[in-house]
Amino acid sequence: MSKTRINRGTHHLGELRNQAKTLQEERATRSPKQQLAVLDRRLGPGIGAEKERKKLQVLIDAPKPKKQADKVKSKKKGKK
């Protein structure tokens, strides 16, 4: 007896890809604090997704420097 391939058609797979793309775009627009809040709502405060929570906390604690300052530093180093 062979297994049936329910919901494996190209149309269904296309829908899944679109849904994944939408979720990925939504995630990209959130800040680390907002993403941490989403995890708390979904899973409960401090429960689950331990690695992602650690990564987000590092990003919250040490924000990236502004790009403008990095460009100025690199130009000064090149002129010496």
N, C-alpha and C positions, 0 to 999 in steps of 0.2 A: 504494500500500500504506500503510495507516494504522498508526500506532504503537499498541501495546497499552499499557494503563495498569495494569501489574502492580503490586500492592501499593498501590493508590491508593483503596481502598474506605474508607468511613466508619469501619468497625471498625478498620482498620489505622491510619488517621490519629488516631483516638481513643487508641489504644495509644501512638503516638508522643508525643501531647500529655501523656499521663499520665507517660511516662518523662521527658520534659523537665521537668515540674513536680517530679518526685521529685528529679532532679539539681539543680534550682534550690534546693529546700529544703535539700538536703544541703550545698550551697555556702554557703548563708546561715548555717548553724550553725558553719562553720569560721572560725577566726581567720586573720588575714593570714599568720602564720607557718605554720599548718597548711596553708593553700592553697598556699603556696610549696613546702612539702614534697610536696604532691600533684603539683604541676607537675614537680618534680625526679624523682619516681618515674615519671611518665608519659613525659616527654620526655627526661629526662637532666638532670644538674646544669647549670644555666645555658644550656640549649639551648632555643630557641623561646620563644614567648609573651613577647617582649621588653617590649612595652608593659604587659602585665599584671604582669610581674615588677617593673617600675619603679614602678607604682602601689602594689603590695603593699609594696615596700621603703619608700616614702614613709610609708605607714600604720604600718609597724613602727617607723621612726625617730622619727616624731612622733605619738604616740598622742593621741586626742581627750581633752580635759579632761572631767572628770565633769560630768554634767548638773546636779547639785545646786549646784555652784559657779556655773554659768551663771545659774541662777534667782535666786540671792542677789544677784549683780551687777546683774541687770536690775531687781530690786525697789529696790535702793539708788538707781539712776539715776532711776527714776520718781518718787521722793519729793523730789528737790531742787527 
